[in-house]
Amino acid sequence: MTVMRLTNEGGNMKKIIAIVTALMIGGSALVTAPAAQALTKKEIRYVKLLKSEAPELYVVGNKRLVKSGKLTCRYLRSGATVVDAIELIEDAGLDQDTAIAIVAAAVVFFCPEEEDYI
């Protein structure tokens, strides 16, 4: 909710998402996990697909991957293009193939209404 409020007021969506994505993917100690919740079946399928396409993500926690995917969809729904989303993930320190895998899997599982753009 805080991210949405900040983005609506300040218009700094790209900057906020870049910071949050970097923290999530990078595993910074500044990001703490909320109370344990089981992943849904859809989220489990997303994580399995993503890790099969980008094995280097095995070191990233499943919940962080899910949050990154959902954040990617939020970014796309705000008007960003798929290329913008890929570049944003690359800016967080991941290679292009991994960024493409994250965006594609996120669209398939979390925002299929954006599927025409991938």
GIJOCOR-V793574 format. One line per field, one symbol per residue. phi: phi as a letter, one per 30 degrees, with the letter a starting at -180 (. if undefined). A space follows every 10 residues. Layout:
phi=???
This chain:
phi=.deddddddc iceddddddd ddddddiedd ccddeebddd dddddedddd dddbeddddc dedddddddd deddddddjd dddedddddd ddjcdddddd ddddddddcc bddcddcc
